[in-house]
Amino acid sequence: MKNFYSFRLLFIILILLVLASPVFAQRTMEIKLASLVPENTPWGQSINRLAAEWSKITSGQIVMKVFHGGTAGSEAQVMALLKSNQIQAAVFTTMGLNTVTPELMAVSYPFLIRNDAELNEVLRRIKPDLEAKMQQNGFITLAWANAGWVKLFAKSPIVTPDDLRRIRLGSSQDQPELMQAFRQMGYQVVAADLTEIVMSLQSGRIDVTYISPVFAAGTQLFGVAKNMSSINVAPFMGGILMNEITWRRIPERFKPALMEACKKVEKEIETSIIKLDSDALTEMTRHGLIVNNLTSAQSQIWYDDTDKYEERLIGGSRPTFNRDYYFRIKSILTELRKGN
């Protein structure tokens, strides 16, 4: 009997040792997140904080490995990796988000949404629907934020639509909807990759382009295109998507806190981008950028001119912008402007 109890005790000890071994320990879940944005930017720093926060919330059970600065490839390449689960999450611009949910592109309809207050109200009302559509297509929206406004940077002052129509407008092929929209509105559009924009301006191949002030400052584009029109062309969005396969693997008990961390990062990014845009404009102005400030009447000329092309932009069998979402946004804006 004594031998029986000794054997039983030894058996229990062995079981406990096996269960305590790494094979049976809580498995760590690694999430690879790709971003085109450099690490030393507000987006990059916020993503690093998000990775640290997720690790803290899950007591190290989720480890987020971030690939900054486009090291995982272009947006199209990253989207393919995300769909095949070779990476599990990624930061996308409007163009990348548009490939998942084309309805989102209506937010970037030229000269439709005019300022931050209007953009915030539009997003407040349509984001739930857009996020639902993204989930139907296999993705969870962790965060998204306004990444600034697209502006016109030109060699000569641009005050009216006719000023723009007289010269060659450089448009990135990575933004086919905006390129198509400007062509439909009668502008002389020349395809020019973002990496070639400065060279194209220097060579005279193009005379003007639309880009964010932060990008213009970072590439020194304003040294050639010294004039910036004050009017907002369109908002520039950014978002973090995770494939649904990965989201389903995360224990339910962690999800509310993880999403709360994402919303915190979303607000951080928006605040940082507003400051970054402002700082970029201040710095460029100090070094020779001329801001062509349009009056309310001059801005209205752009809005009225764009309205003339509404049916071209949202009509036909293959509209440039989703018709239903365009009218939803327009209705929100009409209501908002009546109240101001």
SVG drawing of the C-alpha trace seen along z (x, -y; Angstrom):
<svg xmlns="http://www.w3.org/2000/svg" viewBox="-31 -87 44 89">
<polyline fill="none" stroke="black" stroke-width="0.4" points="0.0,0.0 2.9,-2.3 4.3,-1.7 0.9,-2.5 0.7,-5.9 4.3,-6.7 3.7,-5.9 0.5,-8.0 2.3,-11.0 5.1,-10.7 2.5,-10.5 0.8,-13.7 4.1,-15.6 5.0,-14.5 1.6,-15.8 2.1,-19.1 5.5,-19.5 4.3,-18.7 1.4,-21.2 3.9,-23.9 6.1,-23.3 6.2,-25.7 4.3,-23.3 1.2,-23.6 1.7,-27.3 -0.5,-30.0 0.4,-30.6 1.4,-34.0 -0.4,-35.4 1.7,-37.5 0.0,-40.1 2.1,-41.6 1.0,-45.1 2.2,-46.8 2.4,-50.6 3.5,-52.8 4.1,-55.6 7.6,-56.2 8.1,-55.3 9.1,-58.9 5.7,-60.4 2.5,-60.8 1.0,-57.7 4.2,-55.6 4.5,-56.7 0.8,-56.1 1.0,-52.6 4.0,-51.8 2.0,-53.0 -1.0,-50.8 1.3,-47.8 2.5,-48.4 -1.0,-48.9 -2.3,-45.7 0.5,-43.8 -0.3,-45.3 -4.1,-44.7 -3.5,-41.0 -0.6,-40.5 1.7,-39.8 -0.5,-37.2 -0.8,-39.5 2.4,-40.8 2.1,-43.3 5.1,-43.4 5.0,-46.6 6.6,-47.0 7.0,-50.7 7.8,-52.8 6.5,-50.6 8.9,-47.8 6.1,-45.3 5.3,-46.8 2.9,-49.1 -0.8,-49.4 -1.8,-46.9 0.9,-44.4 0.0,-44.9 -3.7,-44.3 -2.8,-41.0 -0.7,-40.0 -3.6,-40.9 -6.1,-38.8 -3.8,-35.8 -3.1,-36.3 0.6,-36.7 0.1,-39.9 -2.8,-40.4 -3.3,-44.2 -2.3,-47.2 -2.5,-51.0 -4.2,-52.2 -4.9,-55.6 -8.2,-56.5 -7.0,-54.6 -6.4,-51.4 -9.6,-51.6 -11.5,-52.3 -10.5,-48.9 -12.4,-47.3 -15.3,-49.6 -15.7,-51.8 -18.5,-53.8 -15.8,-55.5 -14.5,-57.3 -17.5,-59.6 -16.0,-61.3 -13.2,-62.5 -15.5,-64.0 -13.6,-67.2 -14.7,-70.4 -17.7,-68.6 -16.7,-68.6 -15.1,-71.9 -13.6,-71.8 -12.9,-69.7 -16.3,-70.4 -18.1,-69.1 -15.9,-66.1 -16.4,-65.1 -20.1,-65.3 -20.2,-63.3 -18.0,-60.6 -20.0,-60.5 -23.1,-59.6 -21.7,-57.3 -18.9,-55.5 -21.1,-52.8 -22.4,-51.8 -18.9,-51.9 -17.5,-49.8 -20.3,-47.2 -19.5,-47.0 -15.8,-46.5 -16.7,-43.7 -19.0,-42.1 -15.9,-42.1 -13.7,-40.4 -12.1,-43.3 -12.4,-44.9 -11.8,-48.6 -9.6,-49.2 -9.2,-52.9 -9.4,-55.6 -8.8,-59.3 -8.5,-62.4 -4.9,-62.5 -5.2,-66.1 -6.5,-68.0 -5.3,-67.8 -4.3,-71.2 -3.3,-72.5 0.4,-73.4 1.3,-75.2 4.1,-77.2 1.7,-80.1 -1.3,-81.3 -4.5,-79.3 -7.5,-81.3 -10.3,-80.1 -11.1,-76.8 -10.2,-78.5 -6.7,-79.2 -6.4,-75.4 -7.8,-74.4 -5.2,-76.4 -2.3,-74.4 -1.2,-70.7 -2.4,-69.0 -0.2,-66.1 -2.2,-63.3 -1.0,-60.1 -2.1,-56.8 -2.5,-55.5 -5.5,-57.8 -7.5,-56.8 -10.8,-58.1 -9.5,-61.6 -7.6,-61.5 -10.8,-60.5 -12.9,-63.1 -10.6,-66.0 -10.6,-64.8 -14.4,-64.7 -14.4,-68.3 -12.3,-69.4 -8.8,-69.7 -5.6,-68.7 -4.6,-65.7 -1.1,-64.2 -0.4,-60.9 2.6,-61.3 3.7,-58.9 4.1,-60.4 7.8,-59.6 8.1,-61.6 6.0,-64.6 8.9,-66.9 10.9,-65.9 7.8,-66.4 7.3,-69.9 11.0,-70.7 11.0,-69.5 7.8,-71.4 5.9,-68.2 3.3,-69.4 2.5,-72.8 0.4,-71.9 -0.5,-69.0 -2.8,-68.2 -1.1,-66.9 -1.1,-67.2 1.0,-70.0 2.9,-67.4 3.9,-65.6 4.8,-68.9 7.0,-69.9 8.7,-66.5 9.5,-66.2 10.5,-70.0 7.9,-70.1 7.0,-73.7 10.4,-74.8 9.2,-74.3 5.4,-74.8 5.6,-77.9 1.9,-78.7 -0.7,-76.9 -4.4,-77.6 -6.1,-77.9 -9.2,-75.9 -9.5,-72.3 -9.7,-70.0 -10.7,-66.9 -10.0,-65.2 -7.3,-62.6 -8.2,-59.6 -6.1,-56.9 -7.2,-53.7 -6.0,-50.5 -7.7,-47.3 -7.4,-43.8 -8.5,-40.7 -11.5,-39.1 -9.7,-35.7 -7.3,-37.2 -10.0,-39.2 -12.0,-36.0 -8.9,-34.4 -8.6,-37.1 -10.3,-36.1 -13.6,-37.9 -12.7,-39.1 -9.9,-41.3 -11.8,-42.9 -13.6,-45.8 -10.3,-47.1 -8.4,-46.5 -11.0,-48.6 -10.9,-51.3 -7.1,-51.5 -7.7,-51.8 -10.2,-54.7 -7.6,-56.5 -5.0,-56.2 -7.5,-57.4 -7.9,-60.7 -4.2,-61.0 -3.5,-60.7 -6.1,-63.3 -4.7,-65.8 -1.1,-65.2 -2.0,-65.5 -3.7,-68.9 -0.6,-70.2 1.7,-68.6 -0.2,-70.2 -0.1,-73.6 3.6,-73.2 4.3,-72.2 2.5,-75.3 4.3,-77.6 7.7,-76.1 7.0,-76.2 5.8,-79.8 9.0,-80.8 11.0,-79.3 9.1,-81.0 5.7,-79.3 3.0,-81.7 -0.5,-80.9 -3.1,-82.2 -6.0,-82.9 -9.3,-82.8 -12.3,-84.9 -15.6,-83.3 -16.9,-84.5 -13.8,-82.9 -14.3,-79.6 -18.0,-79.6 -16.9,-79.7 -15.1,-76.4 -18.2,-74.8 -20.6,-76.1 -18.2,-74.9 -17.9,-71.4 -21.7,-71.2 -22.0,-71.5 -20.3,-68.1 -22.3,-66.2 -24.0,-63.8 -20.7,-63.0 -19.1,-62.1 -21.9,-60.0 -23.9,-58.9 -23.6,-56.1 -23.1,-52.4 -19.6,-52.9 -19.7,-56.2 -16.5,-57.7 -18.2,-58.1 -20.9,-56.1 -24.2,-57.8 -26.1,-56.8 -23.3,-57.8 -22.7,-61.1 -26.3,-62.1 -26.2,-61.0 -23.2,-63.2 -24.7,-66.1 -27.9,-65.9 -25.9,-65.9 -23.9,-69.0 -27.0,-70.8 -28.6,-70.3 -25.4,-71.3 -24.9,-74.5 -28.5,-75.6 -27.8,-75.5 -24.7,-77.7"/>
</svg>
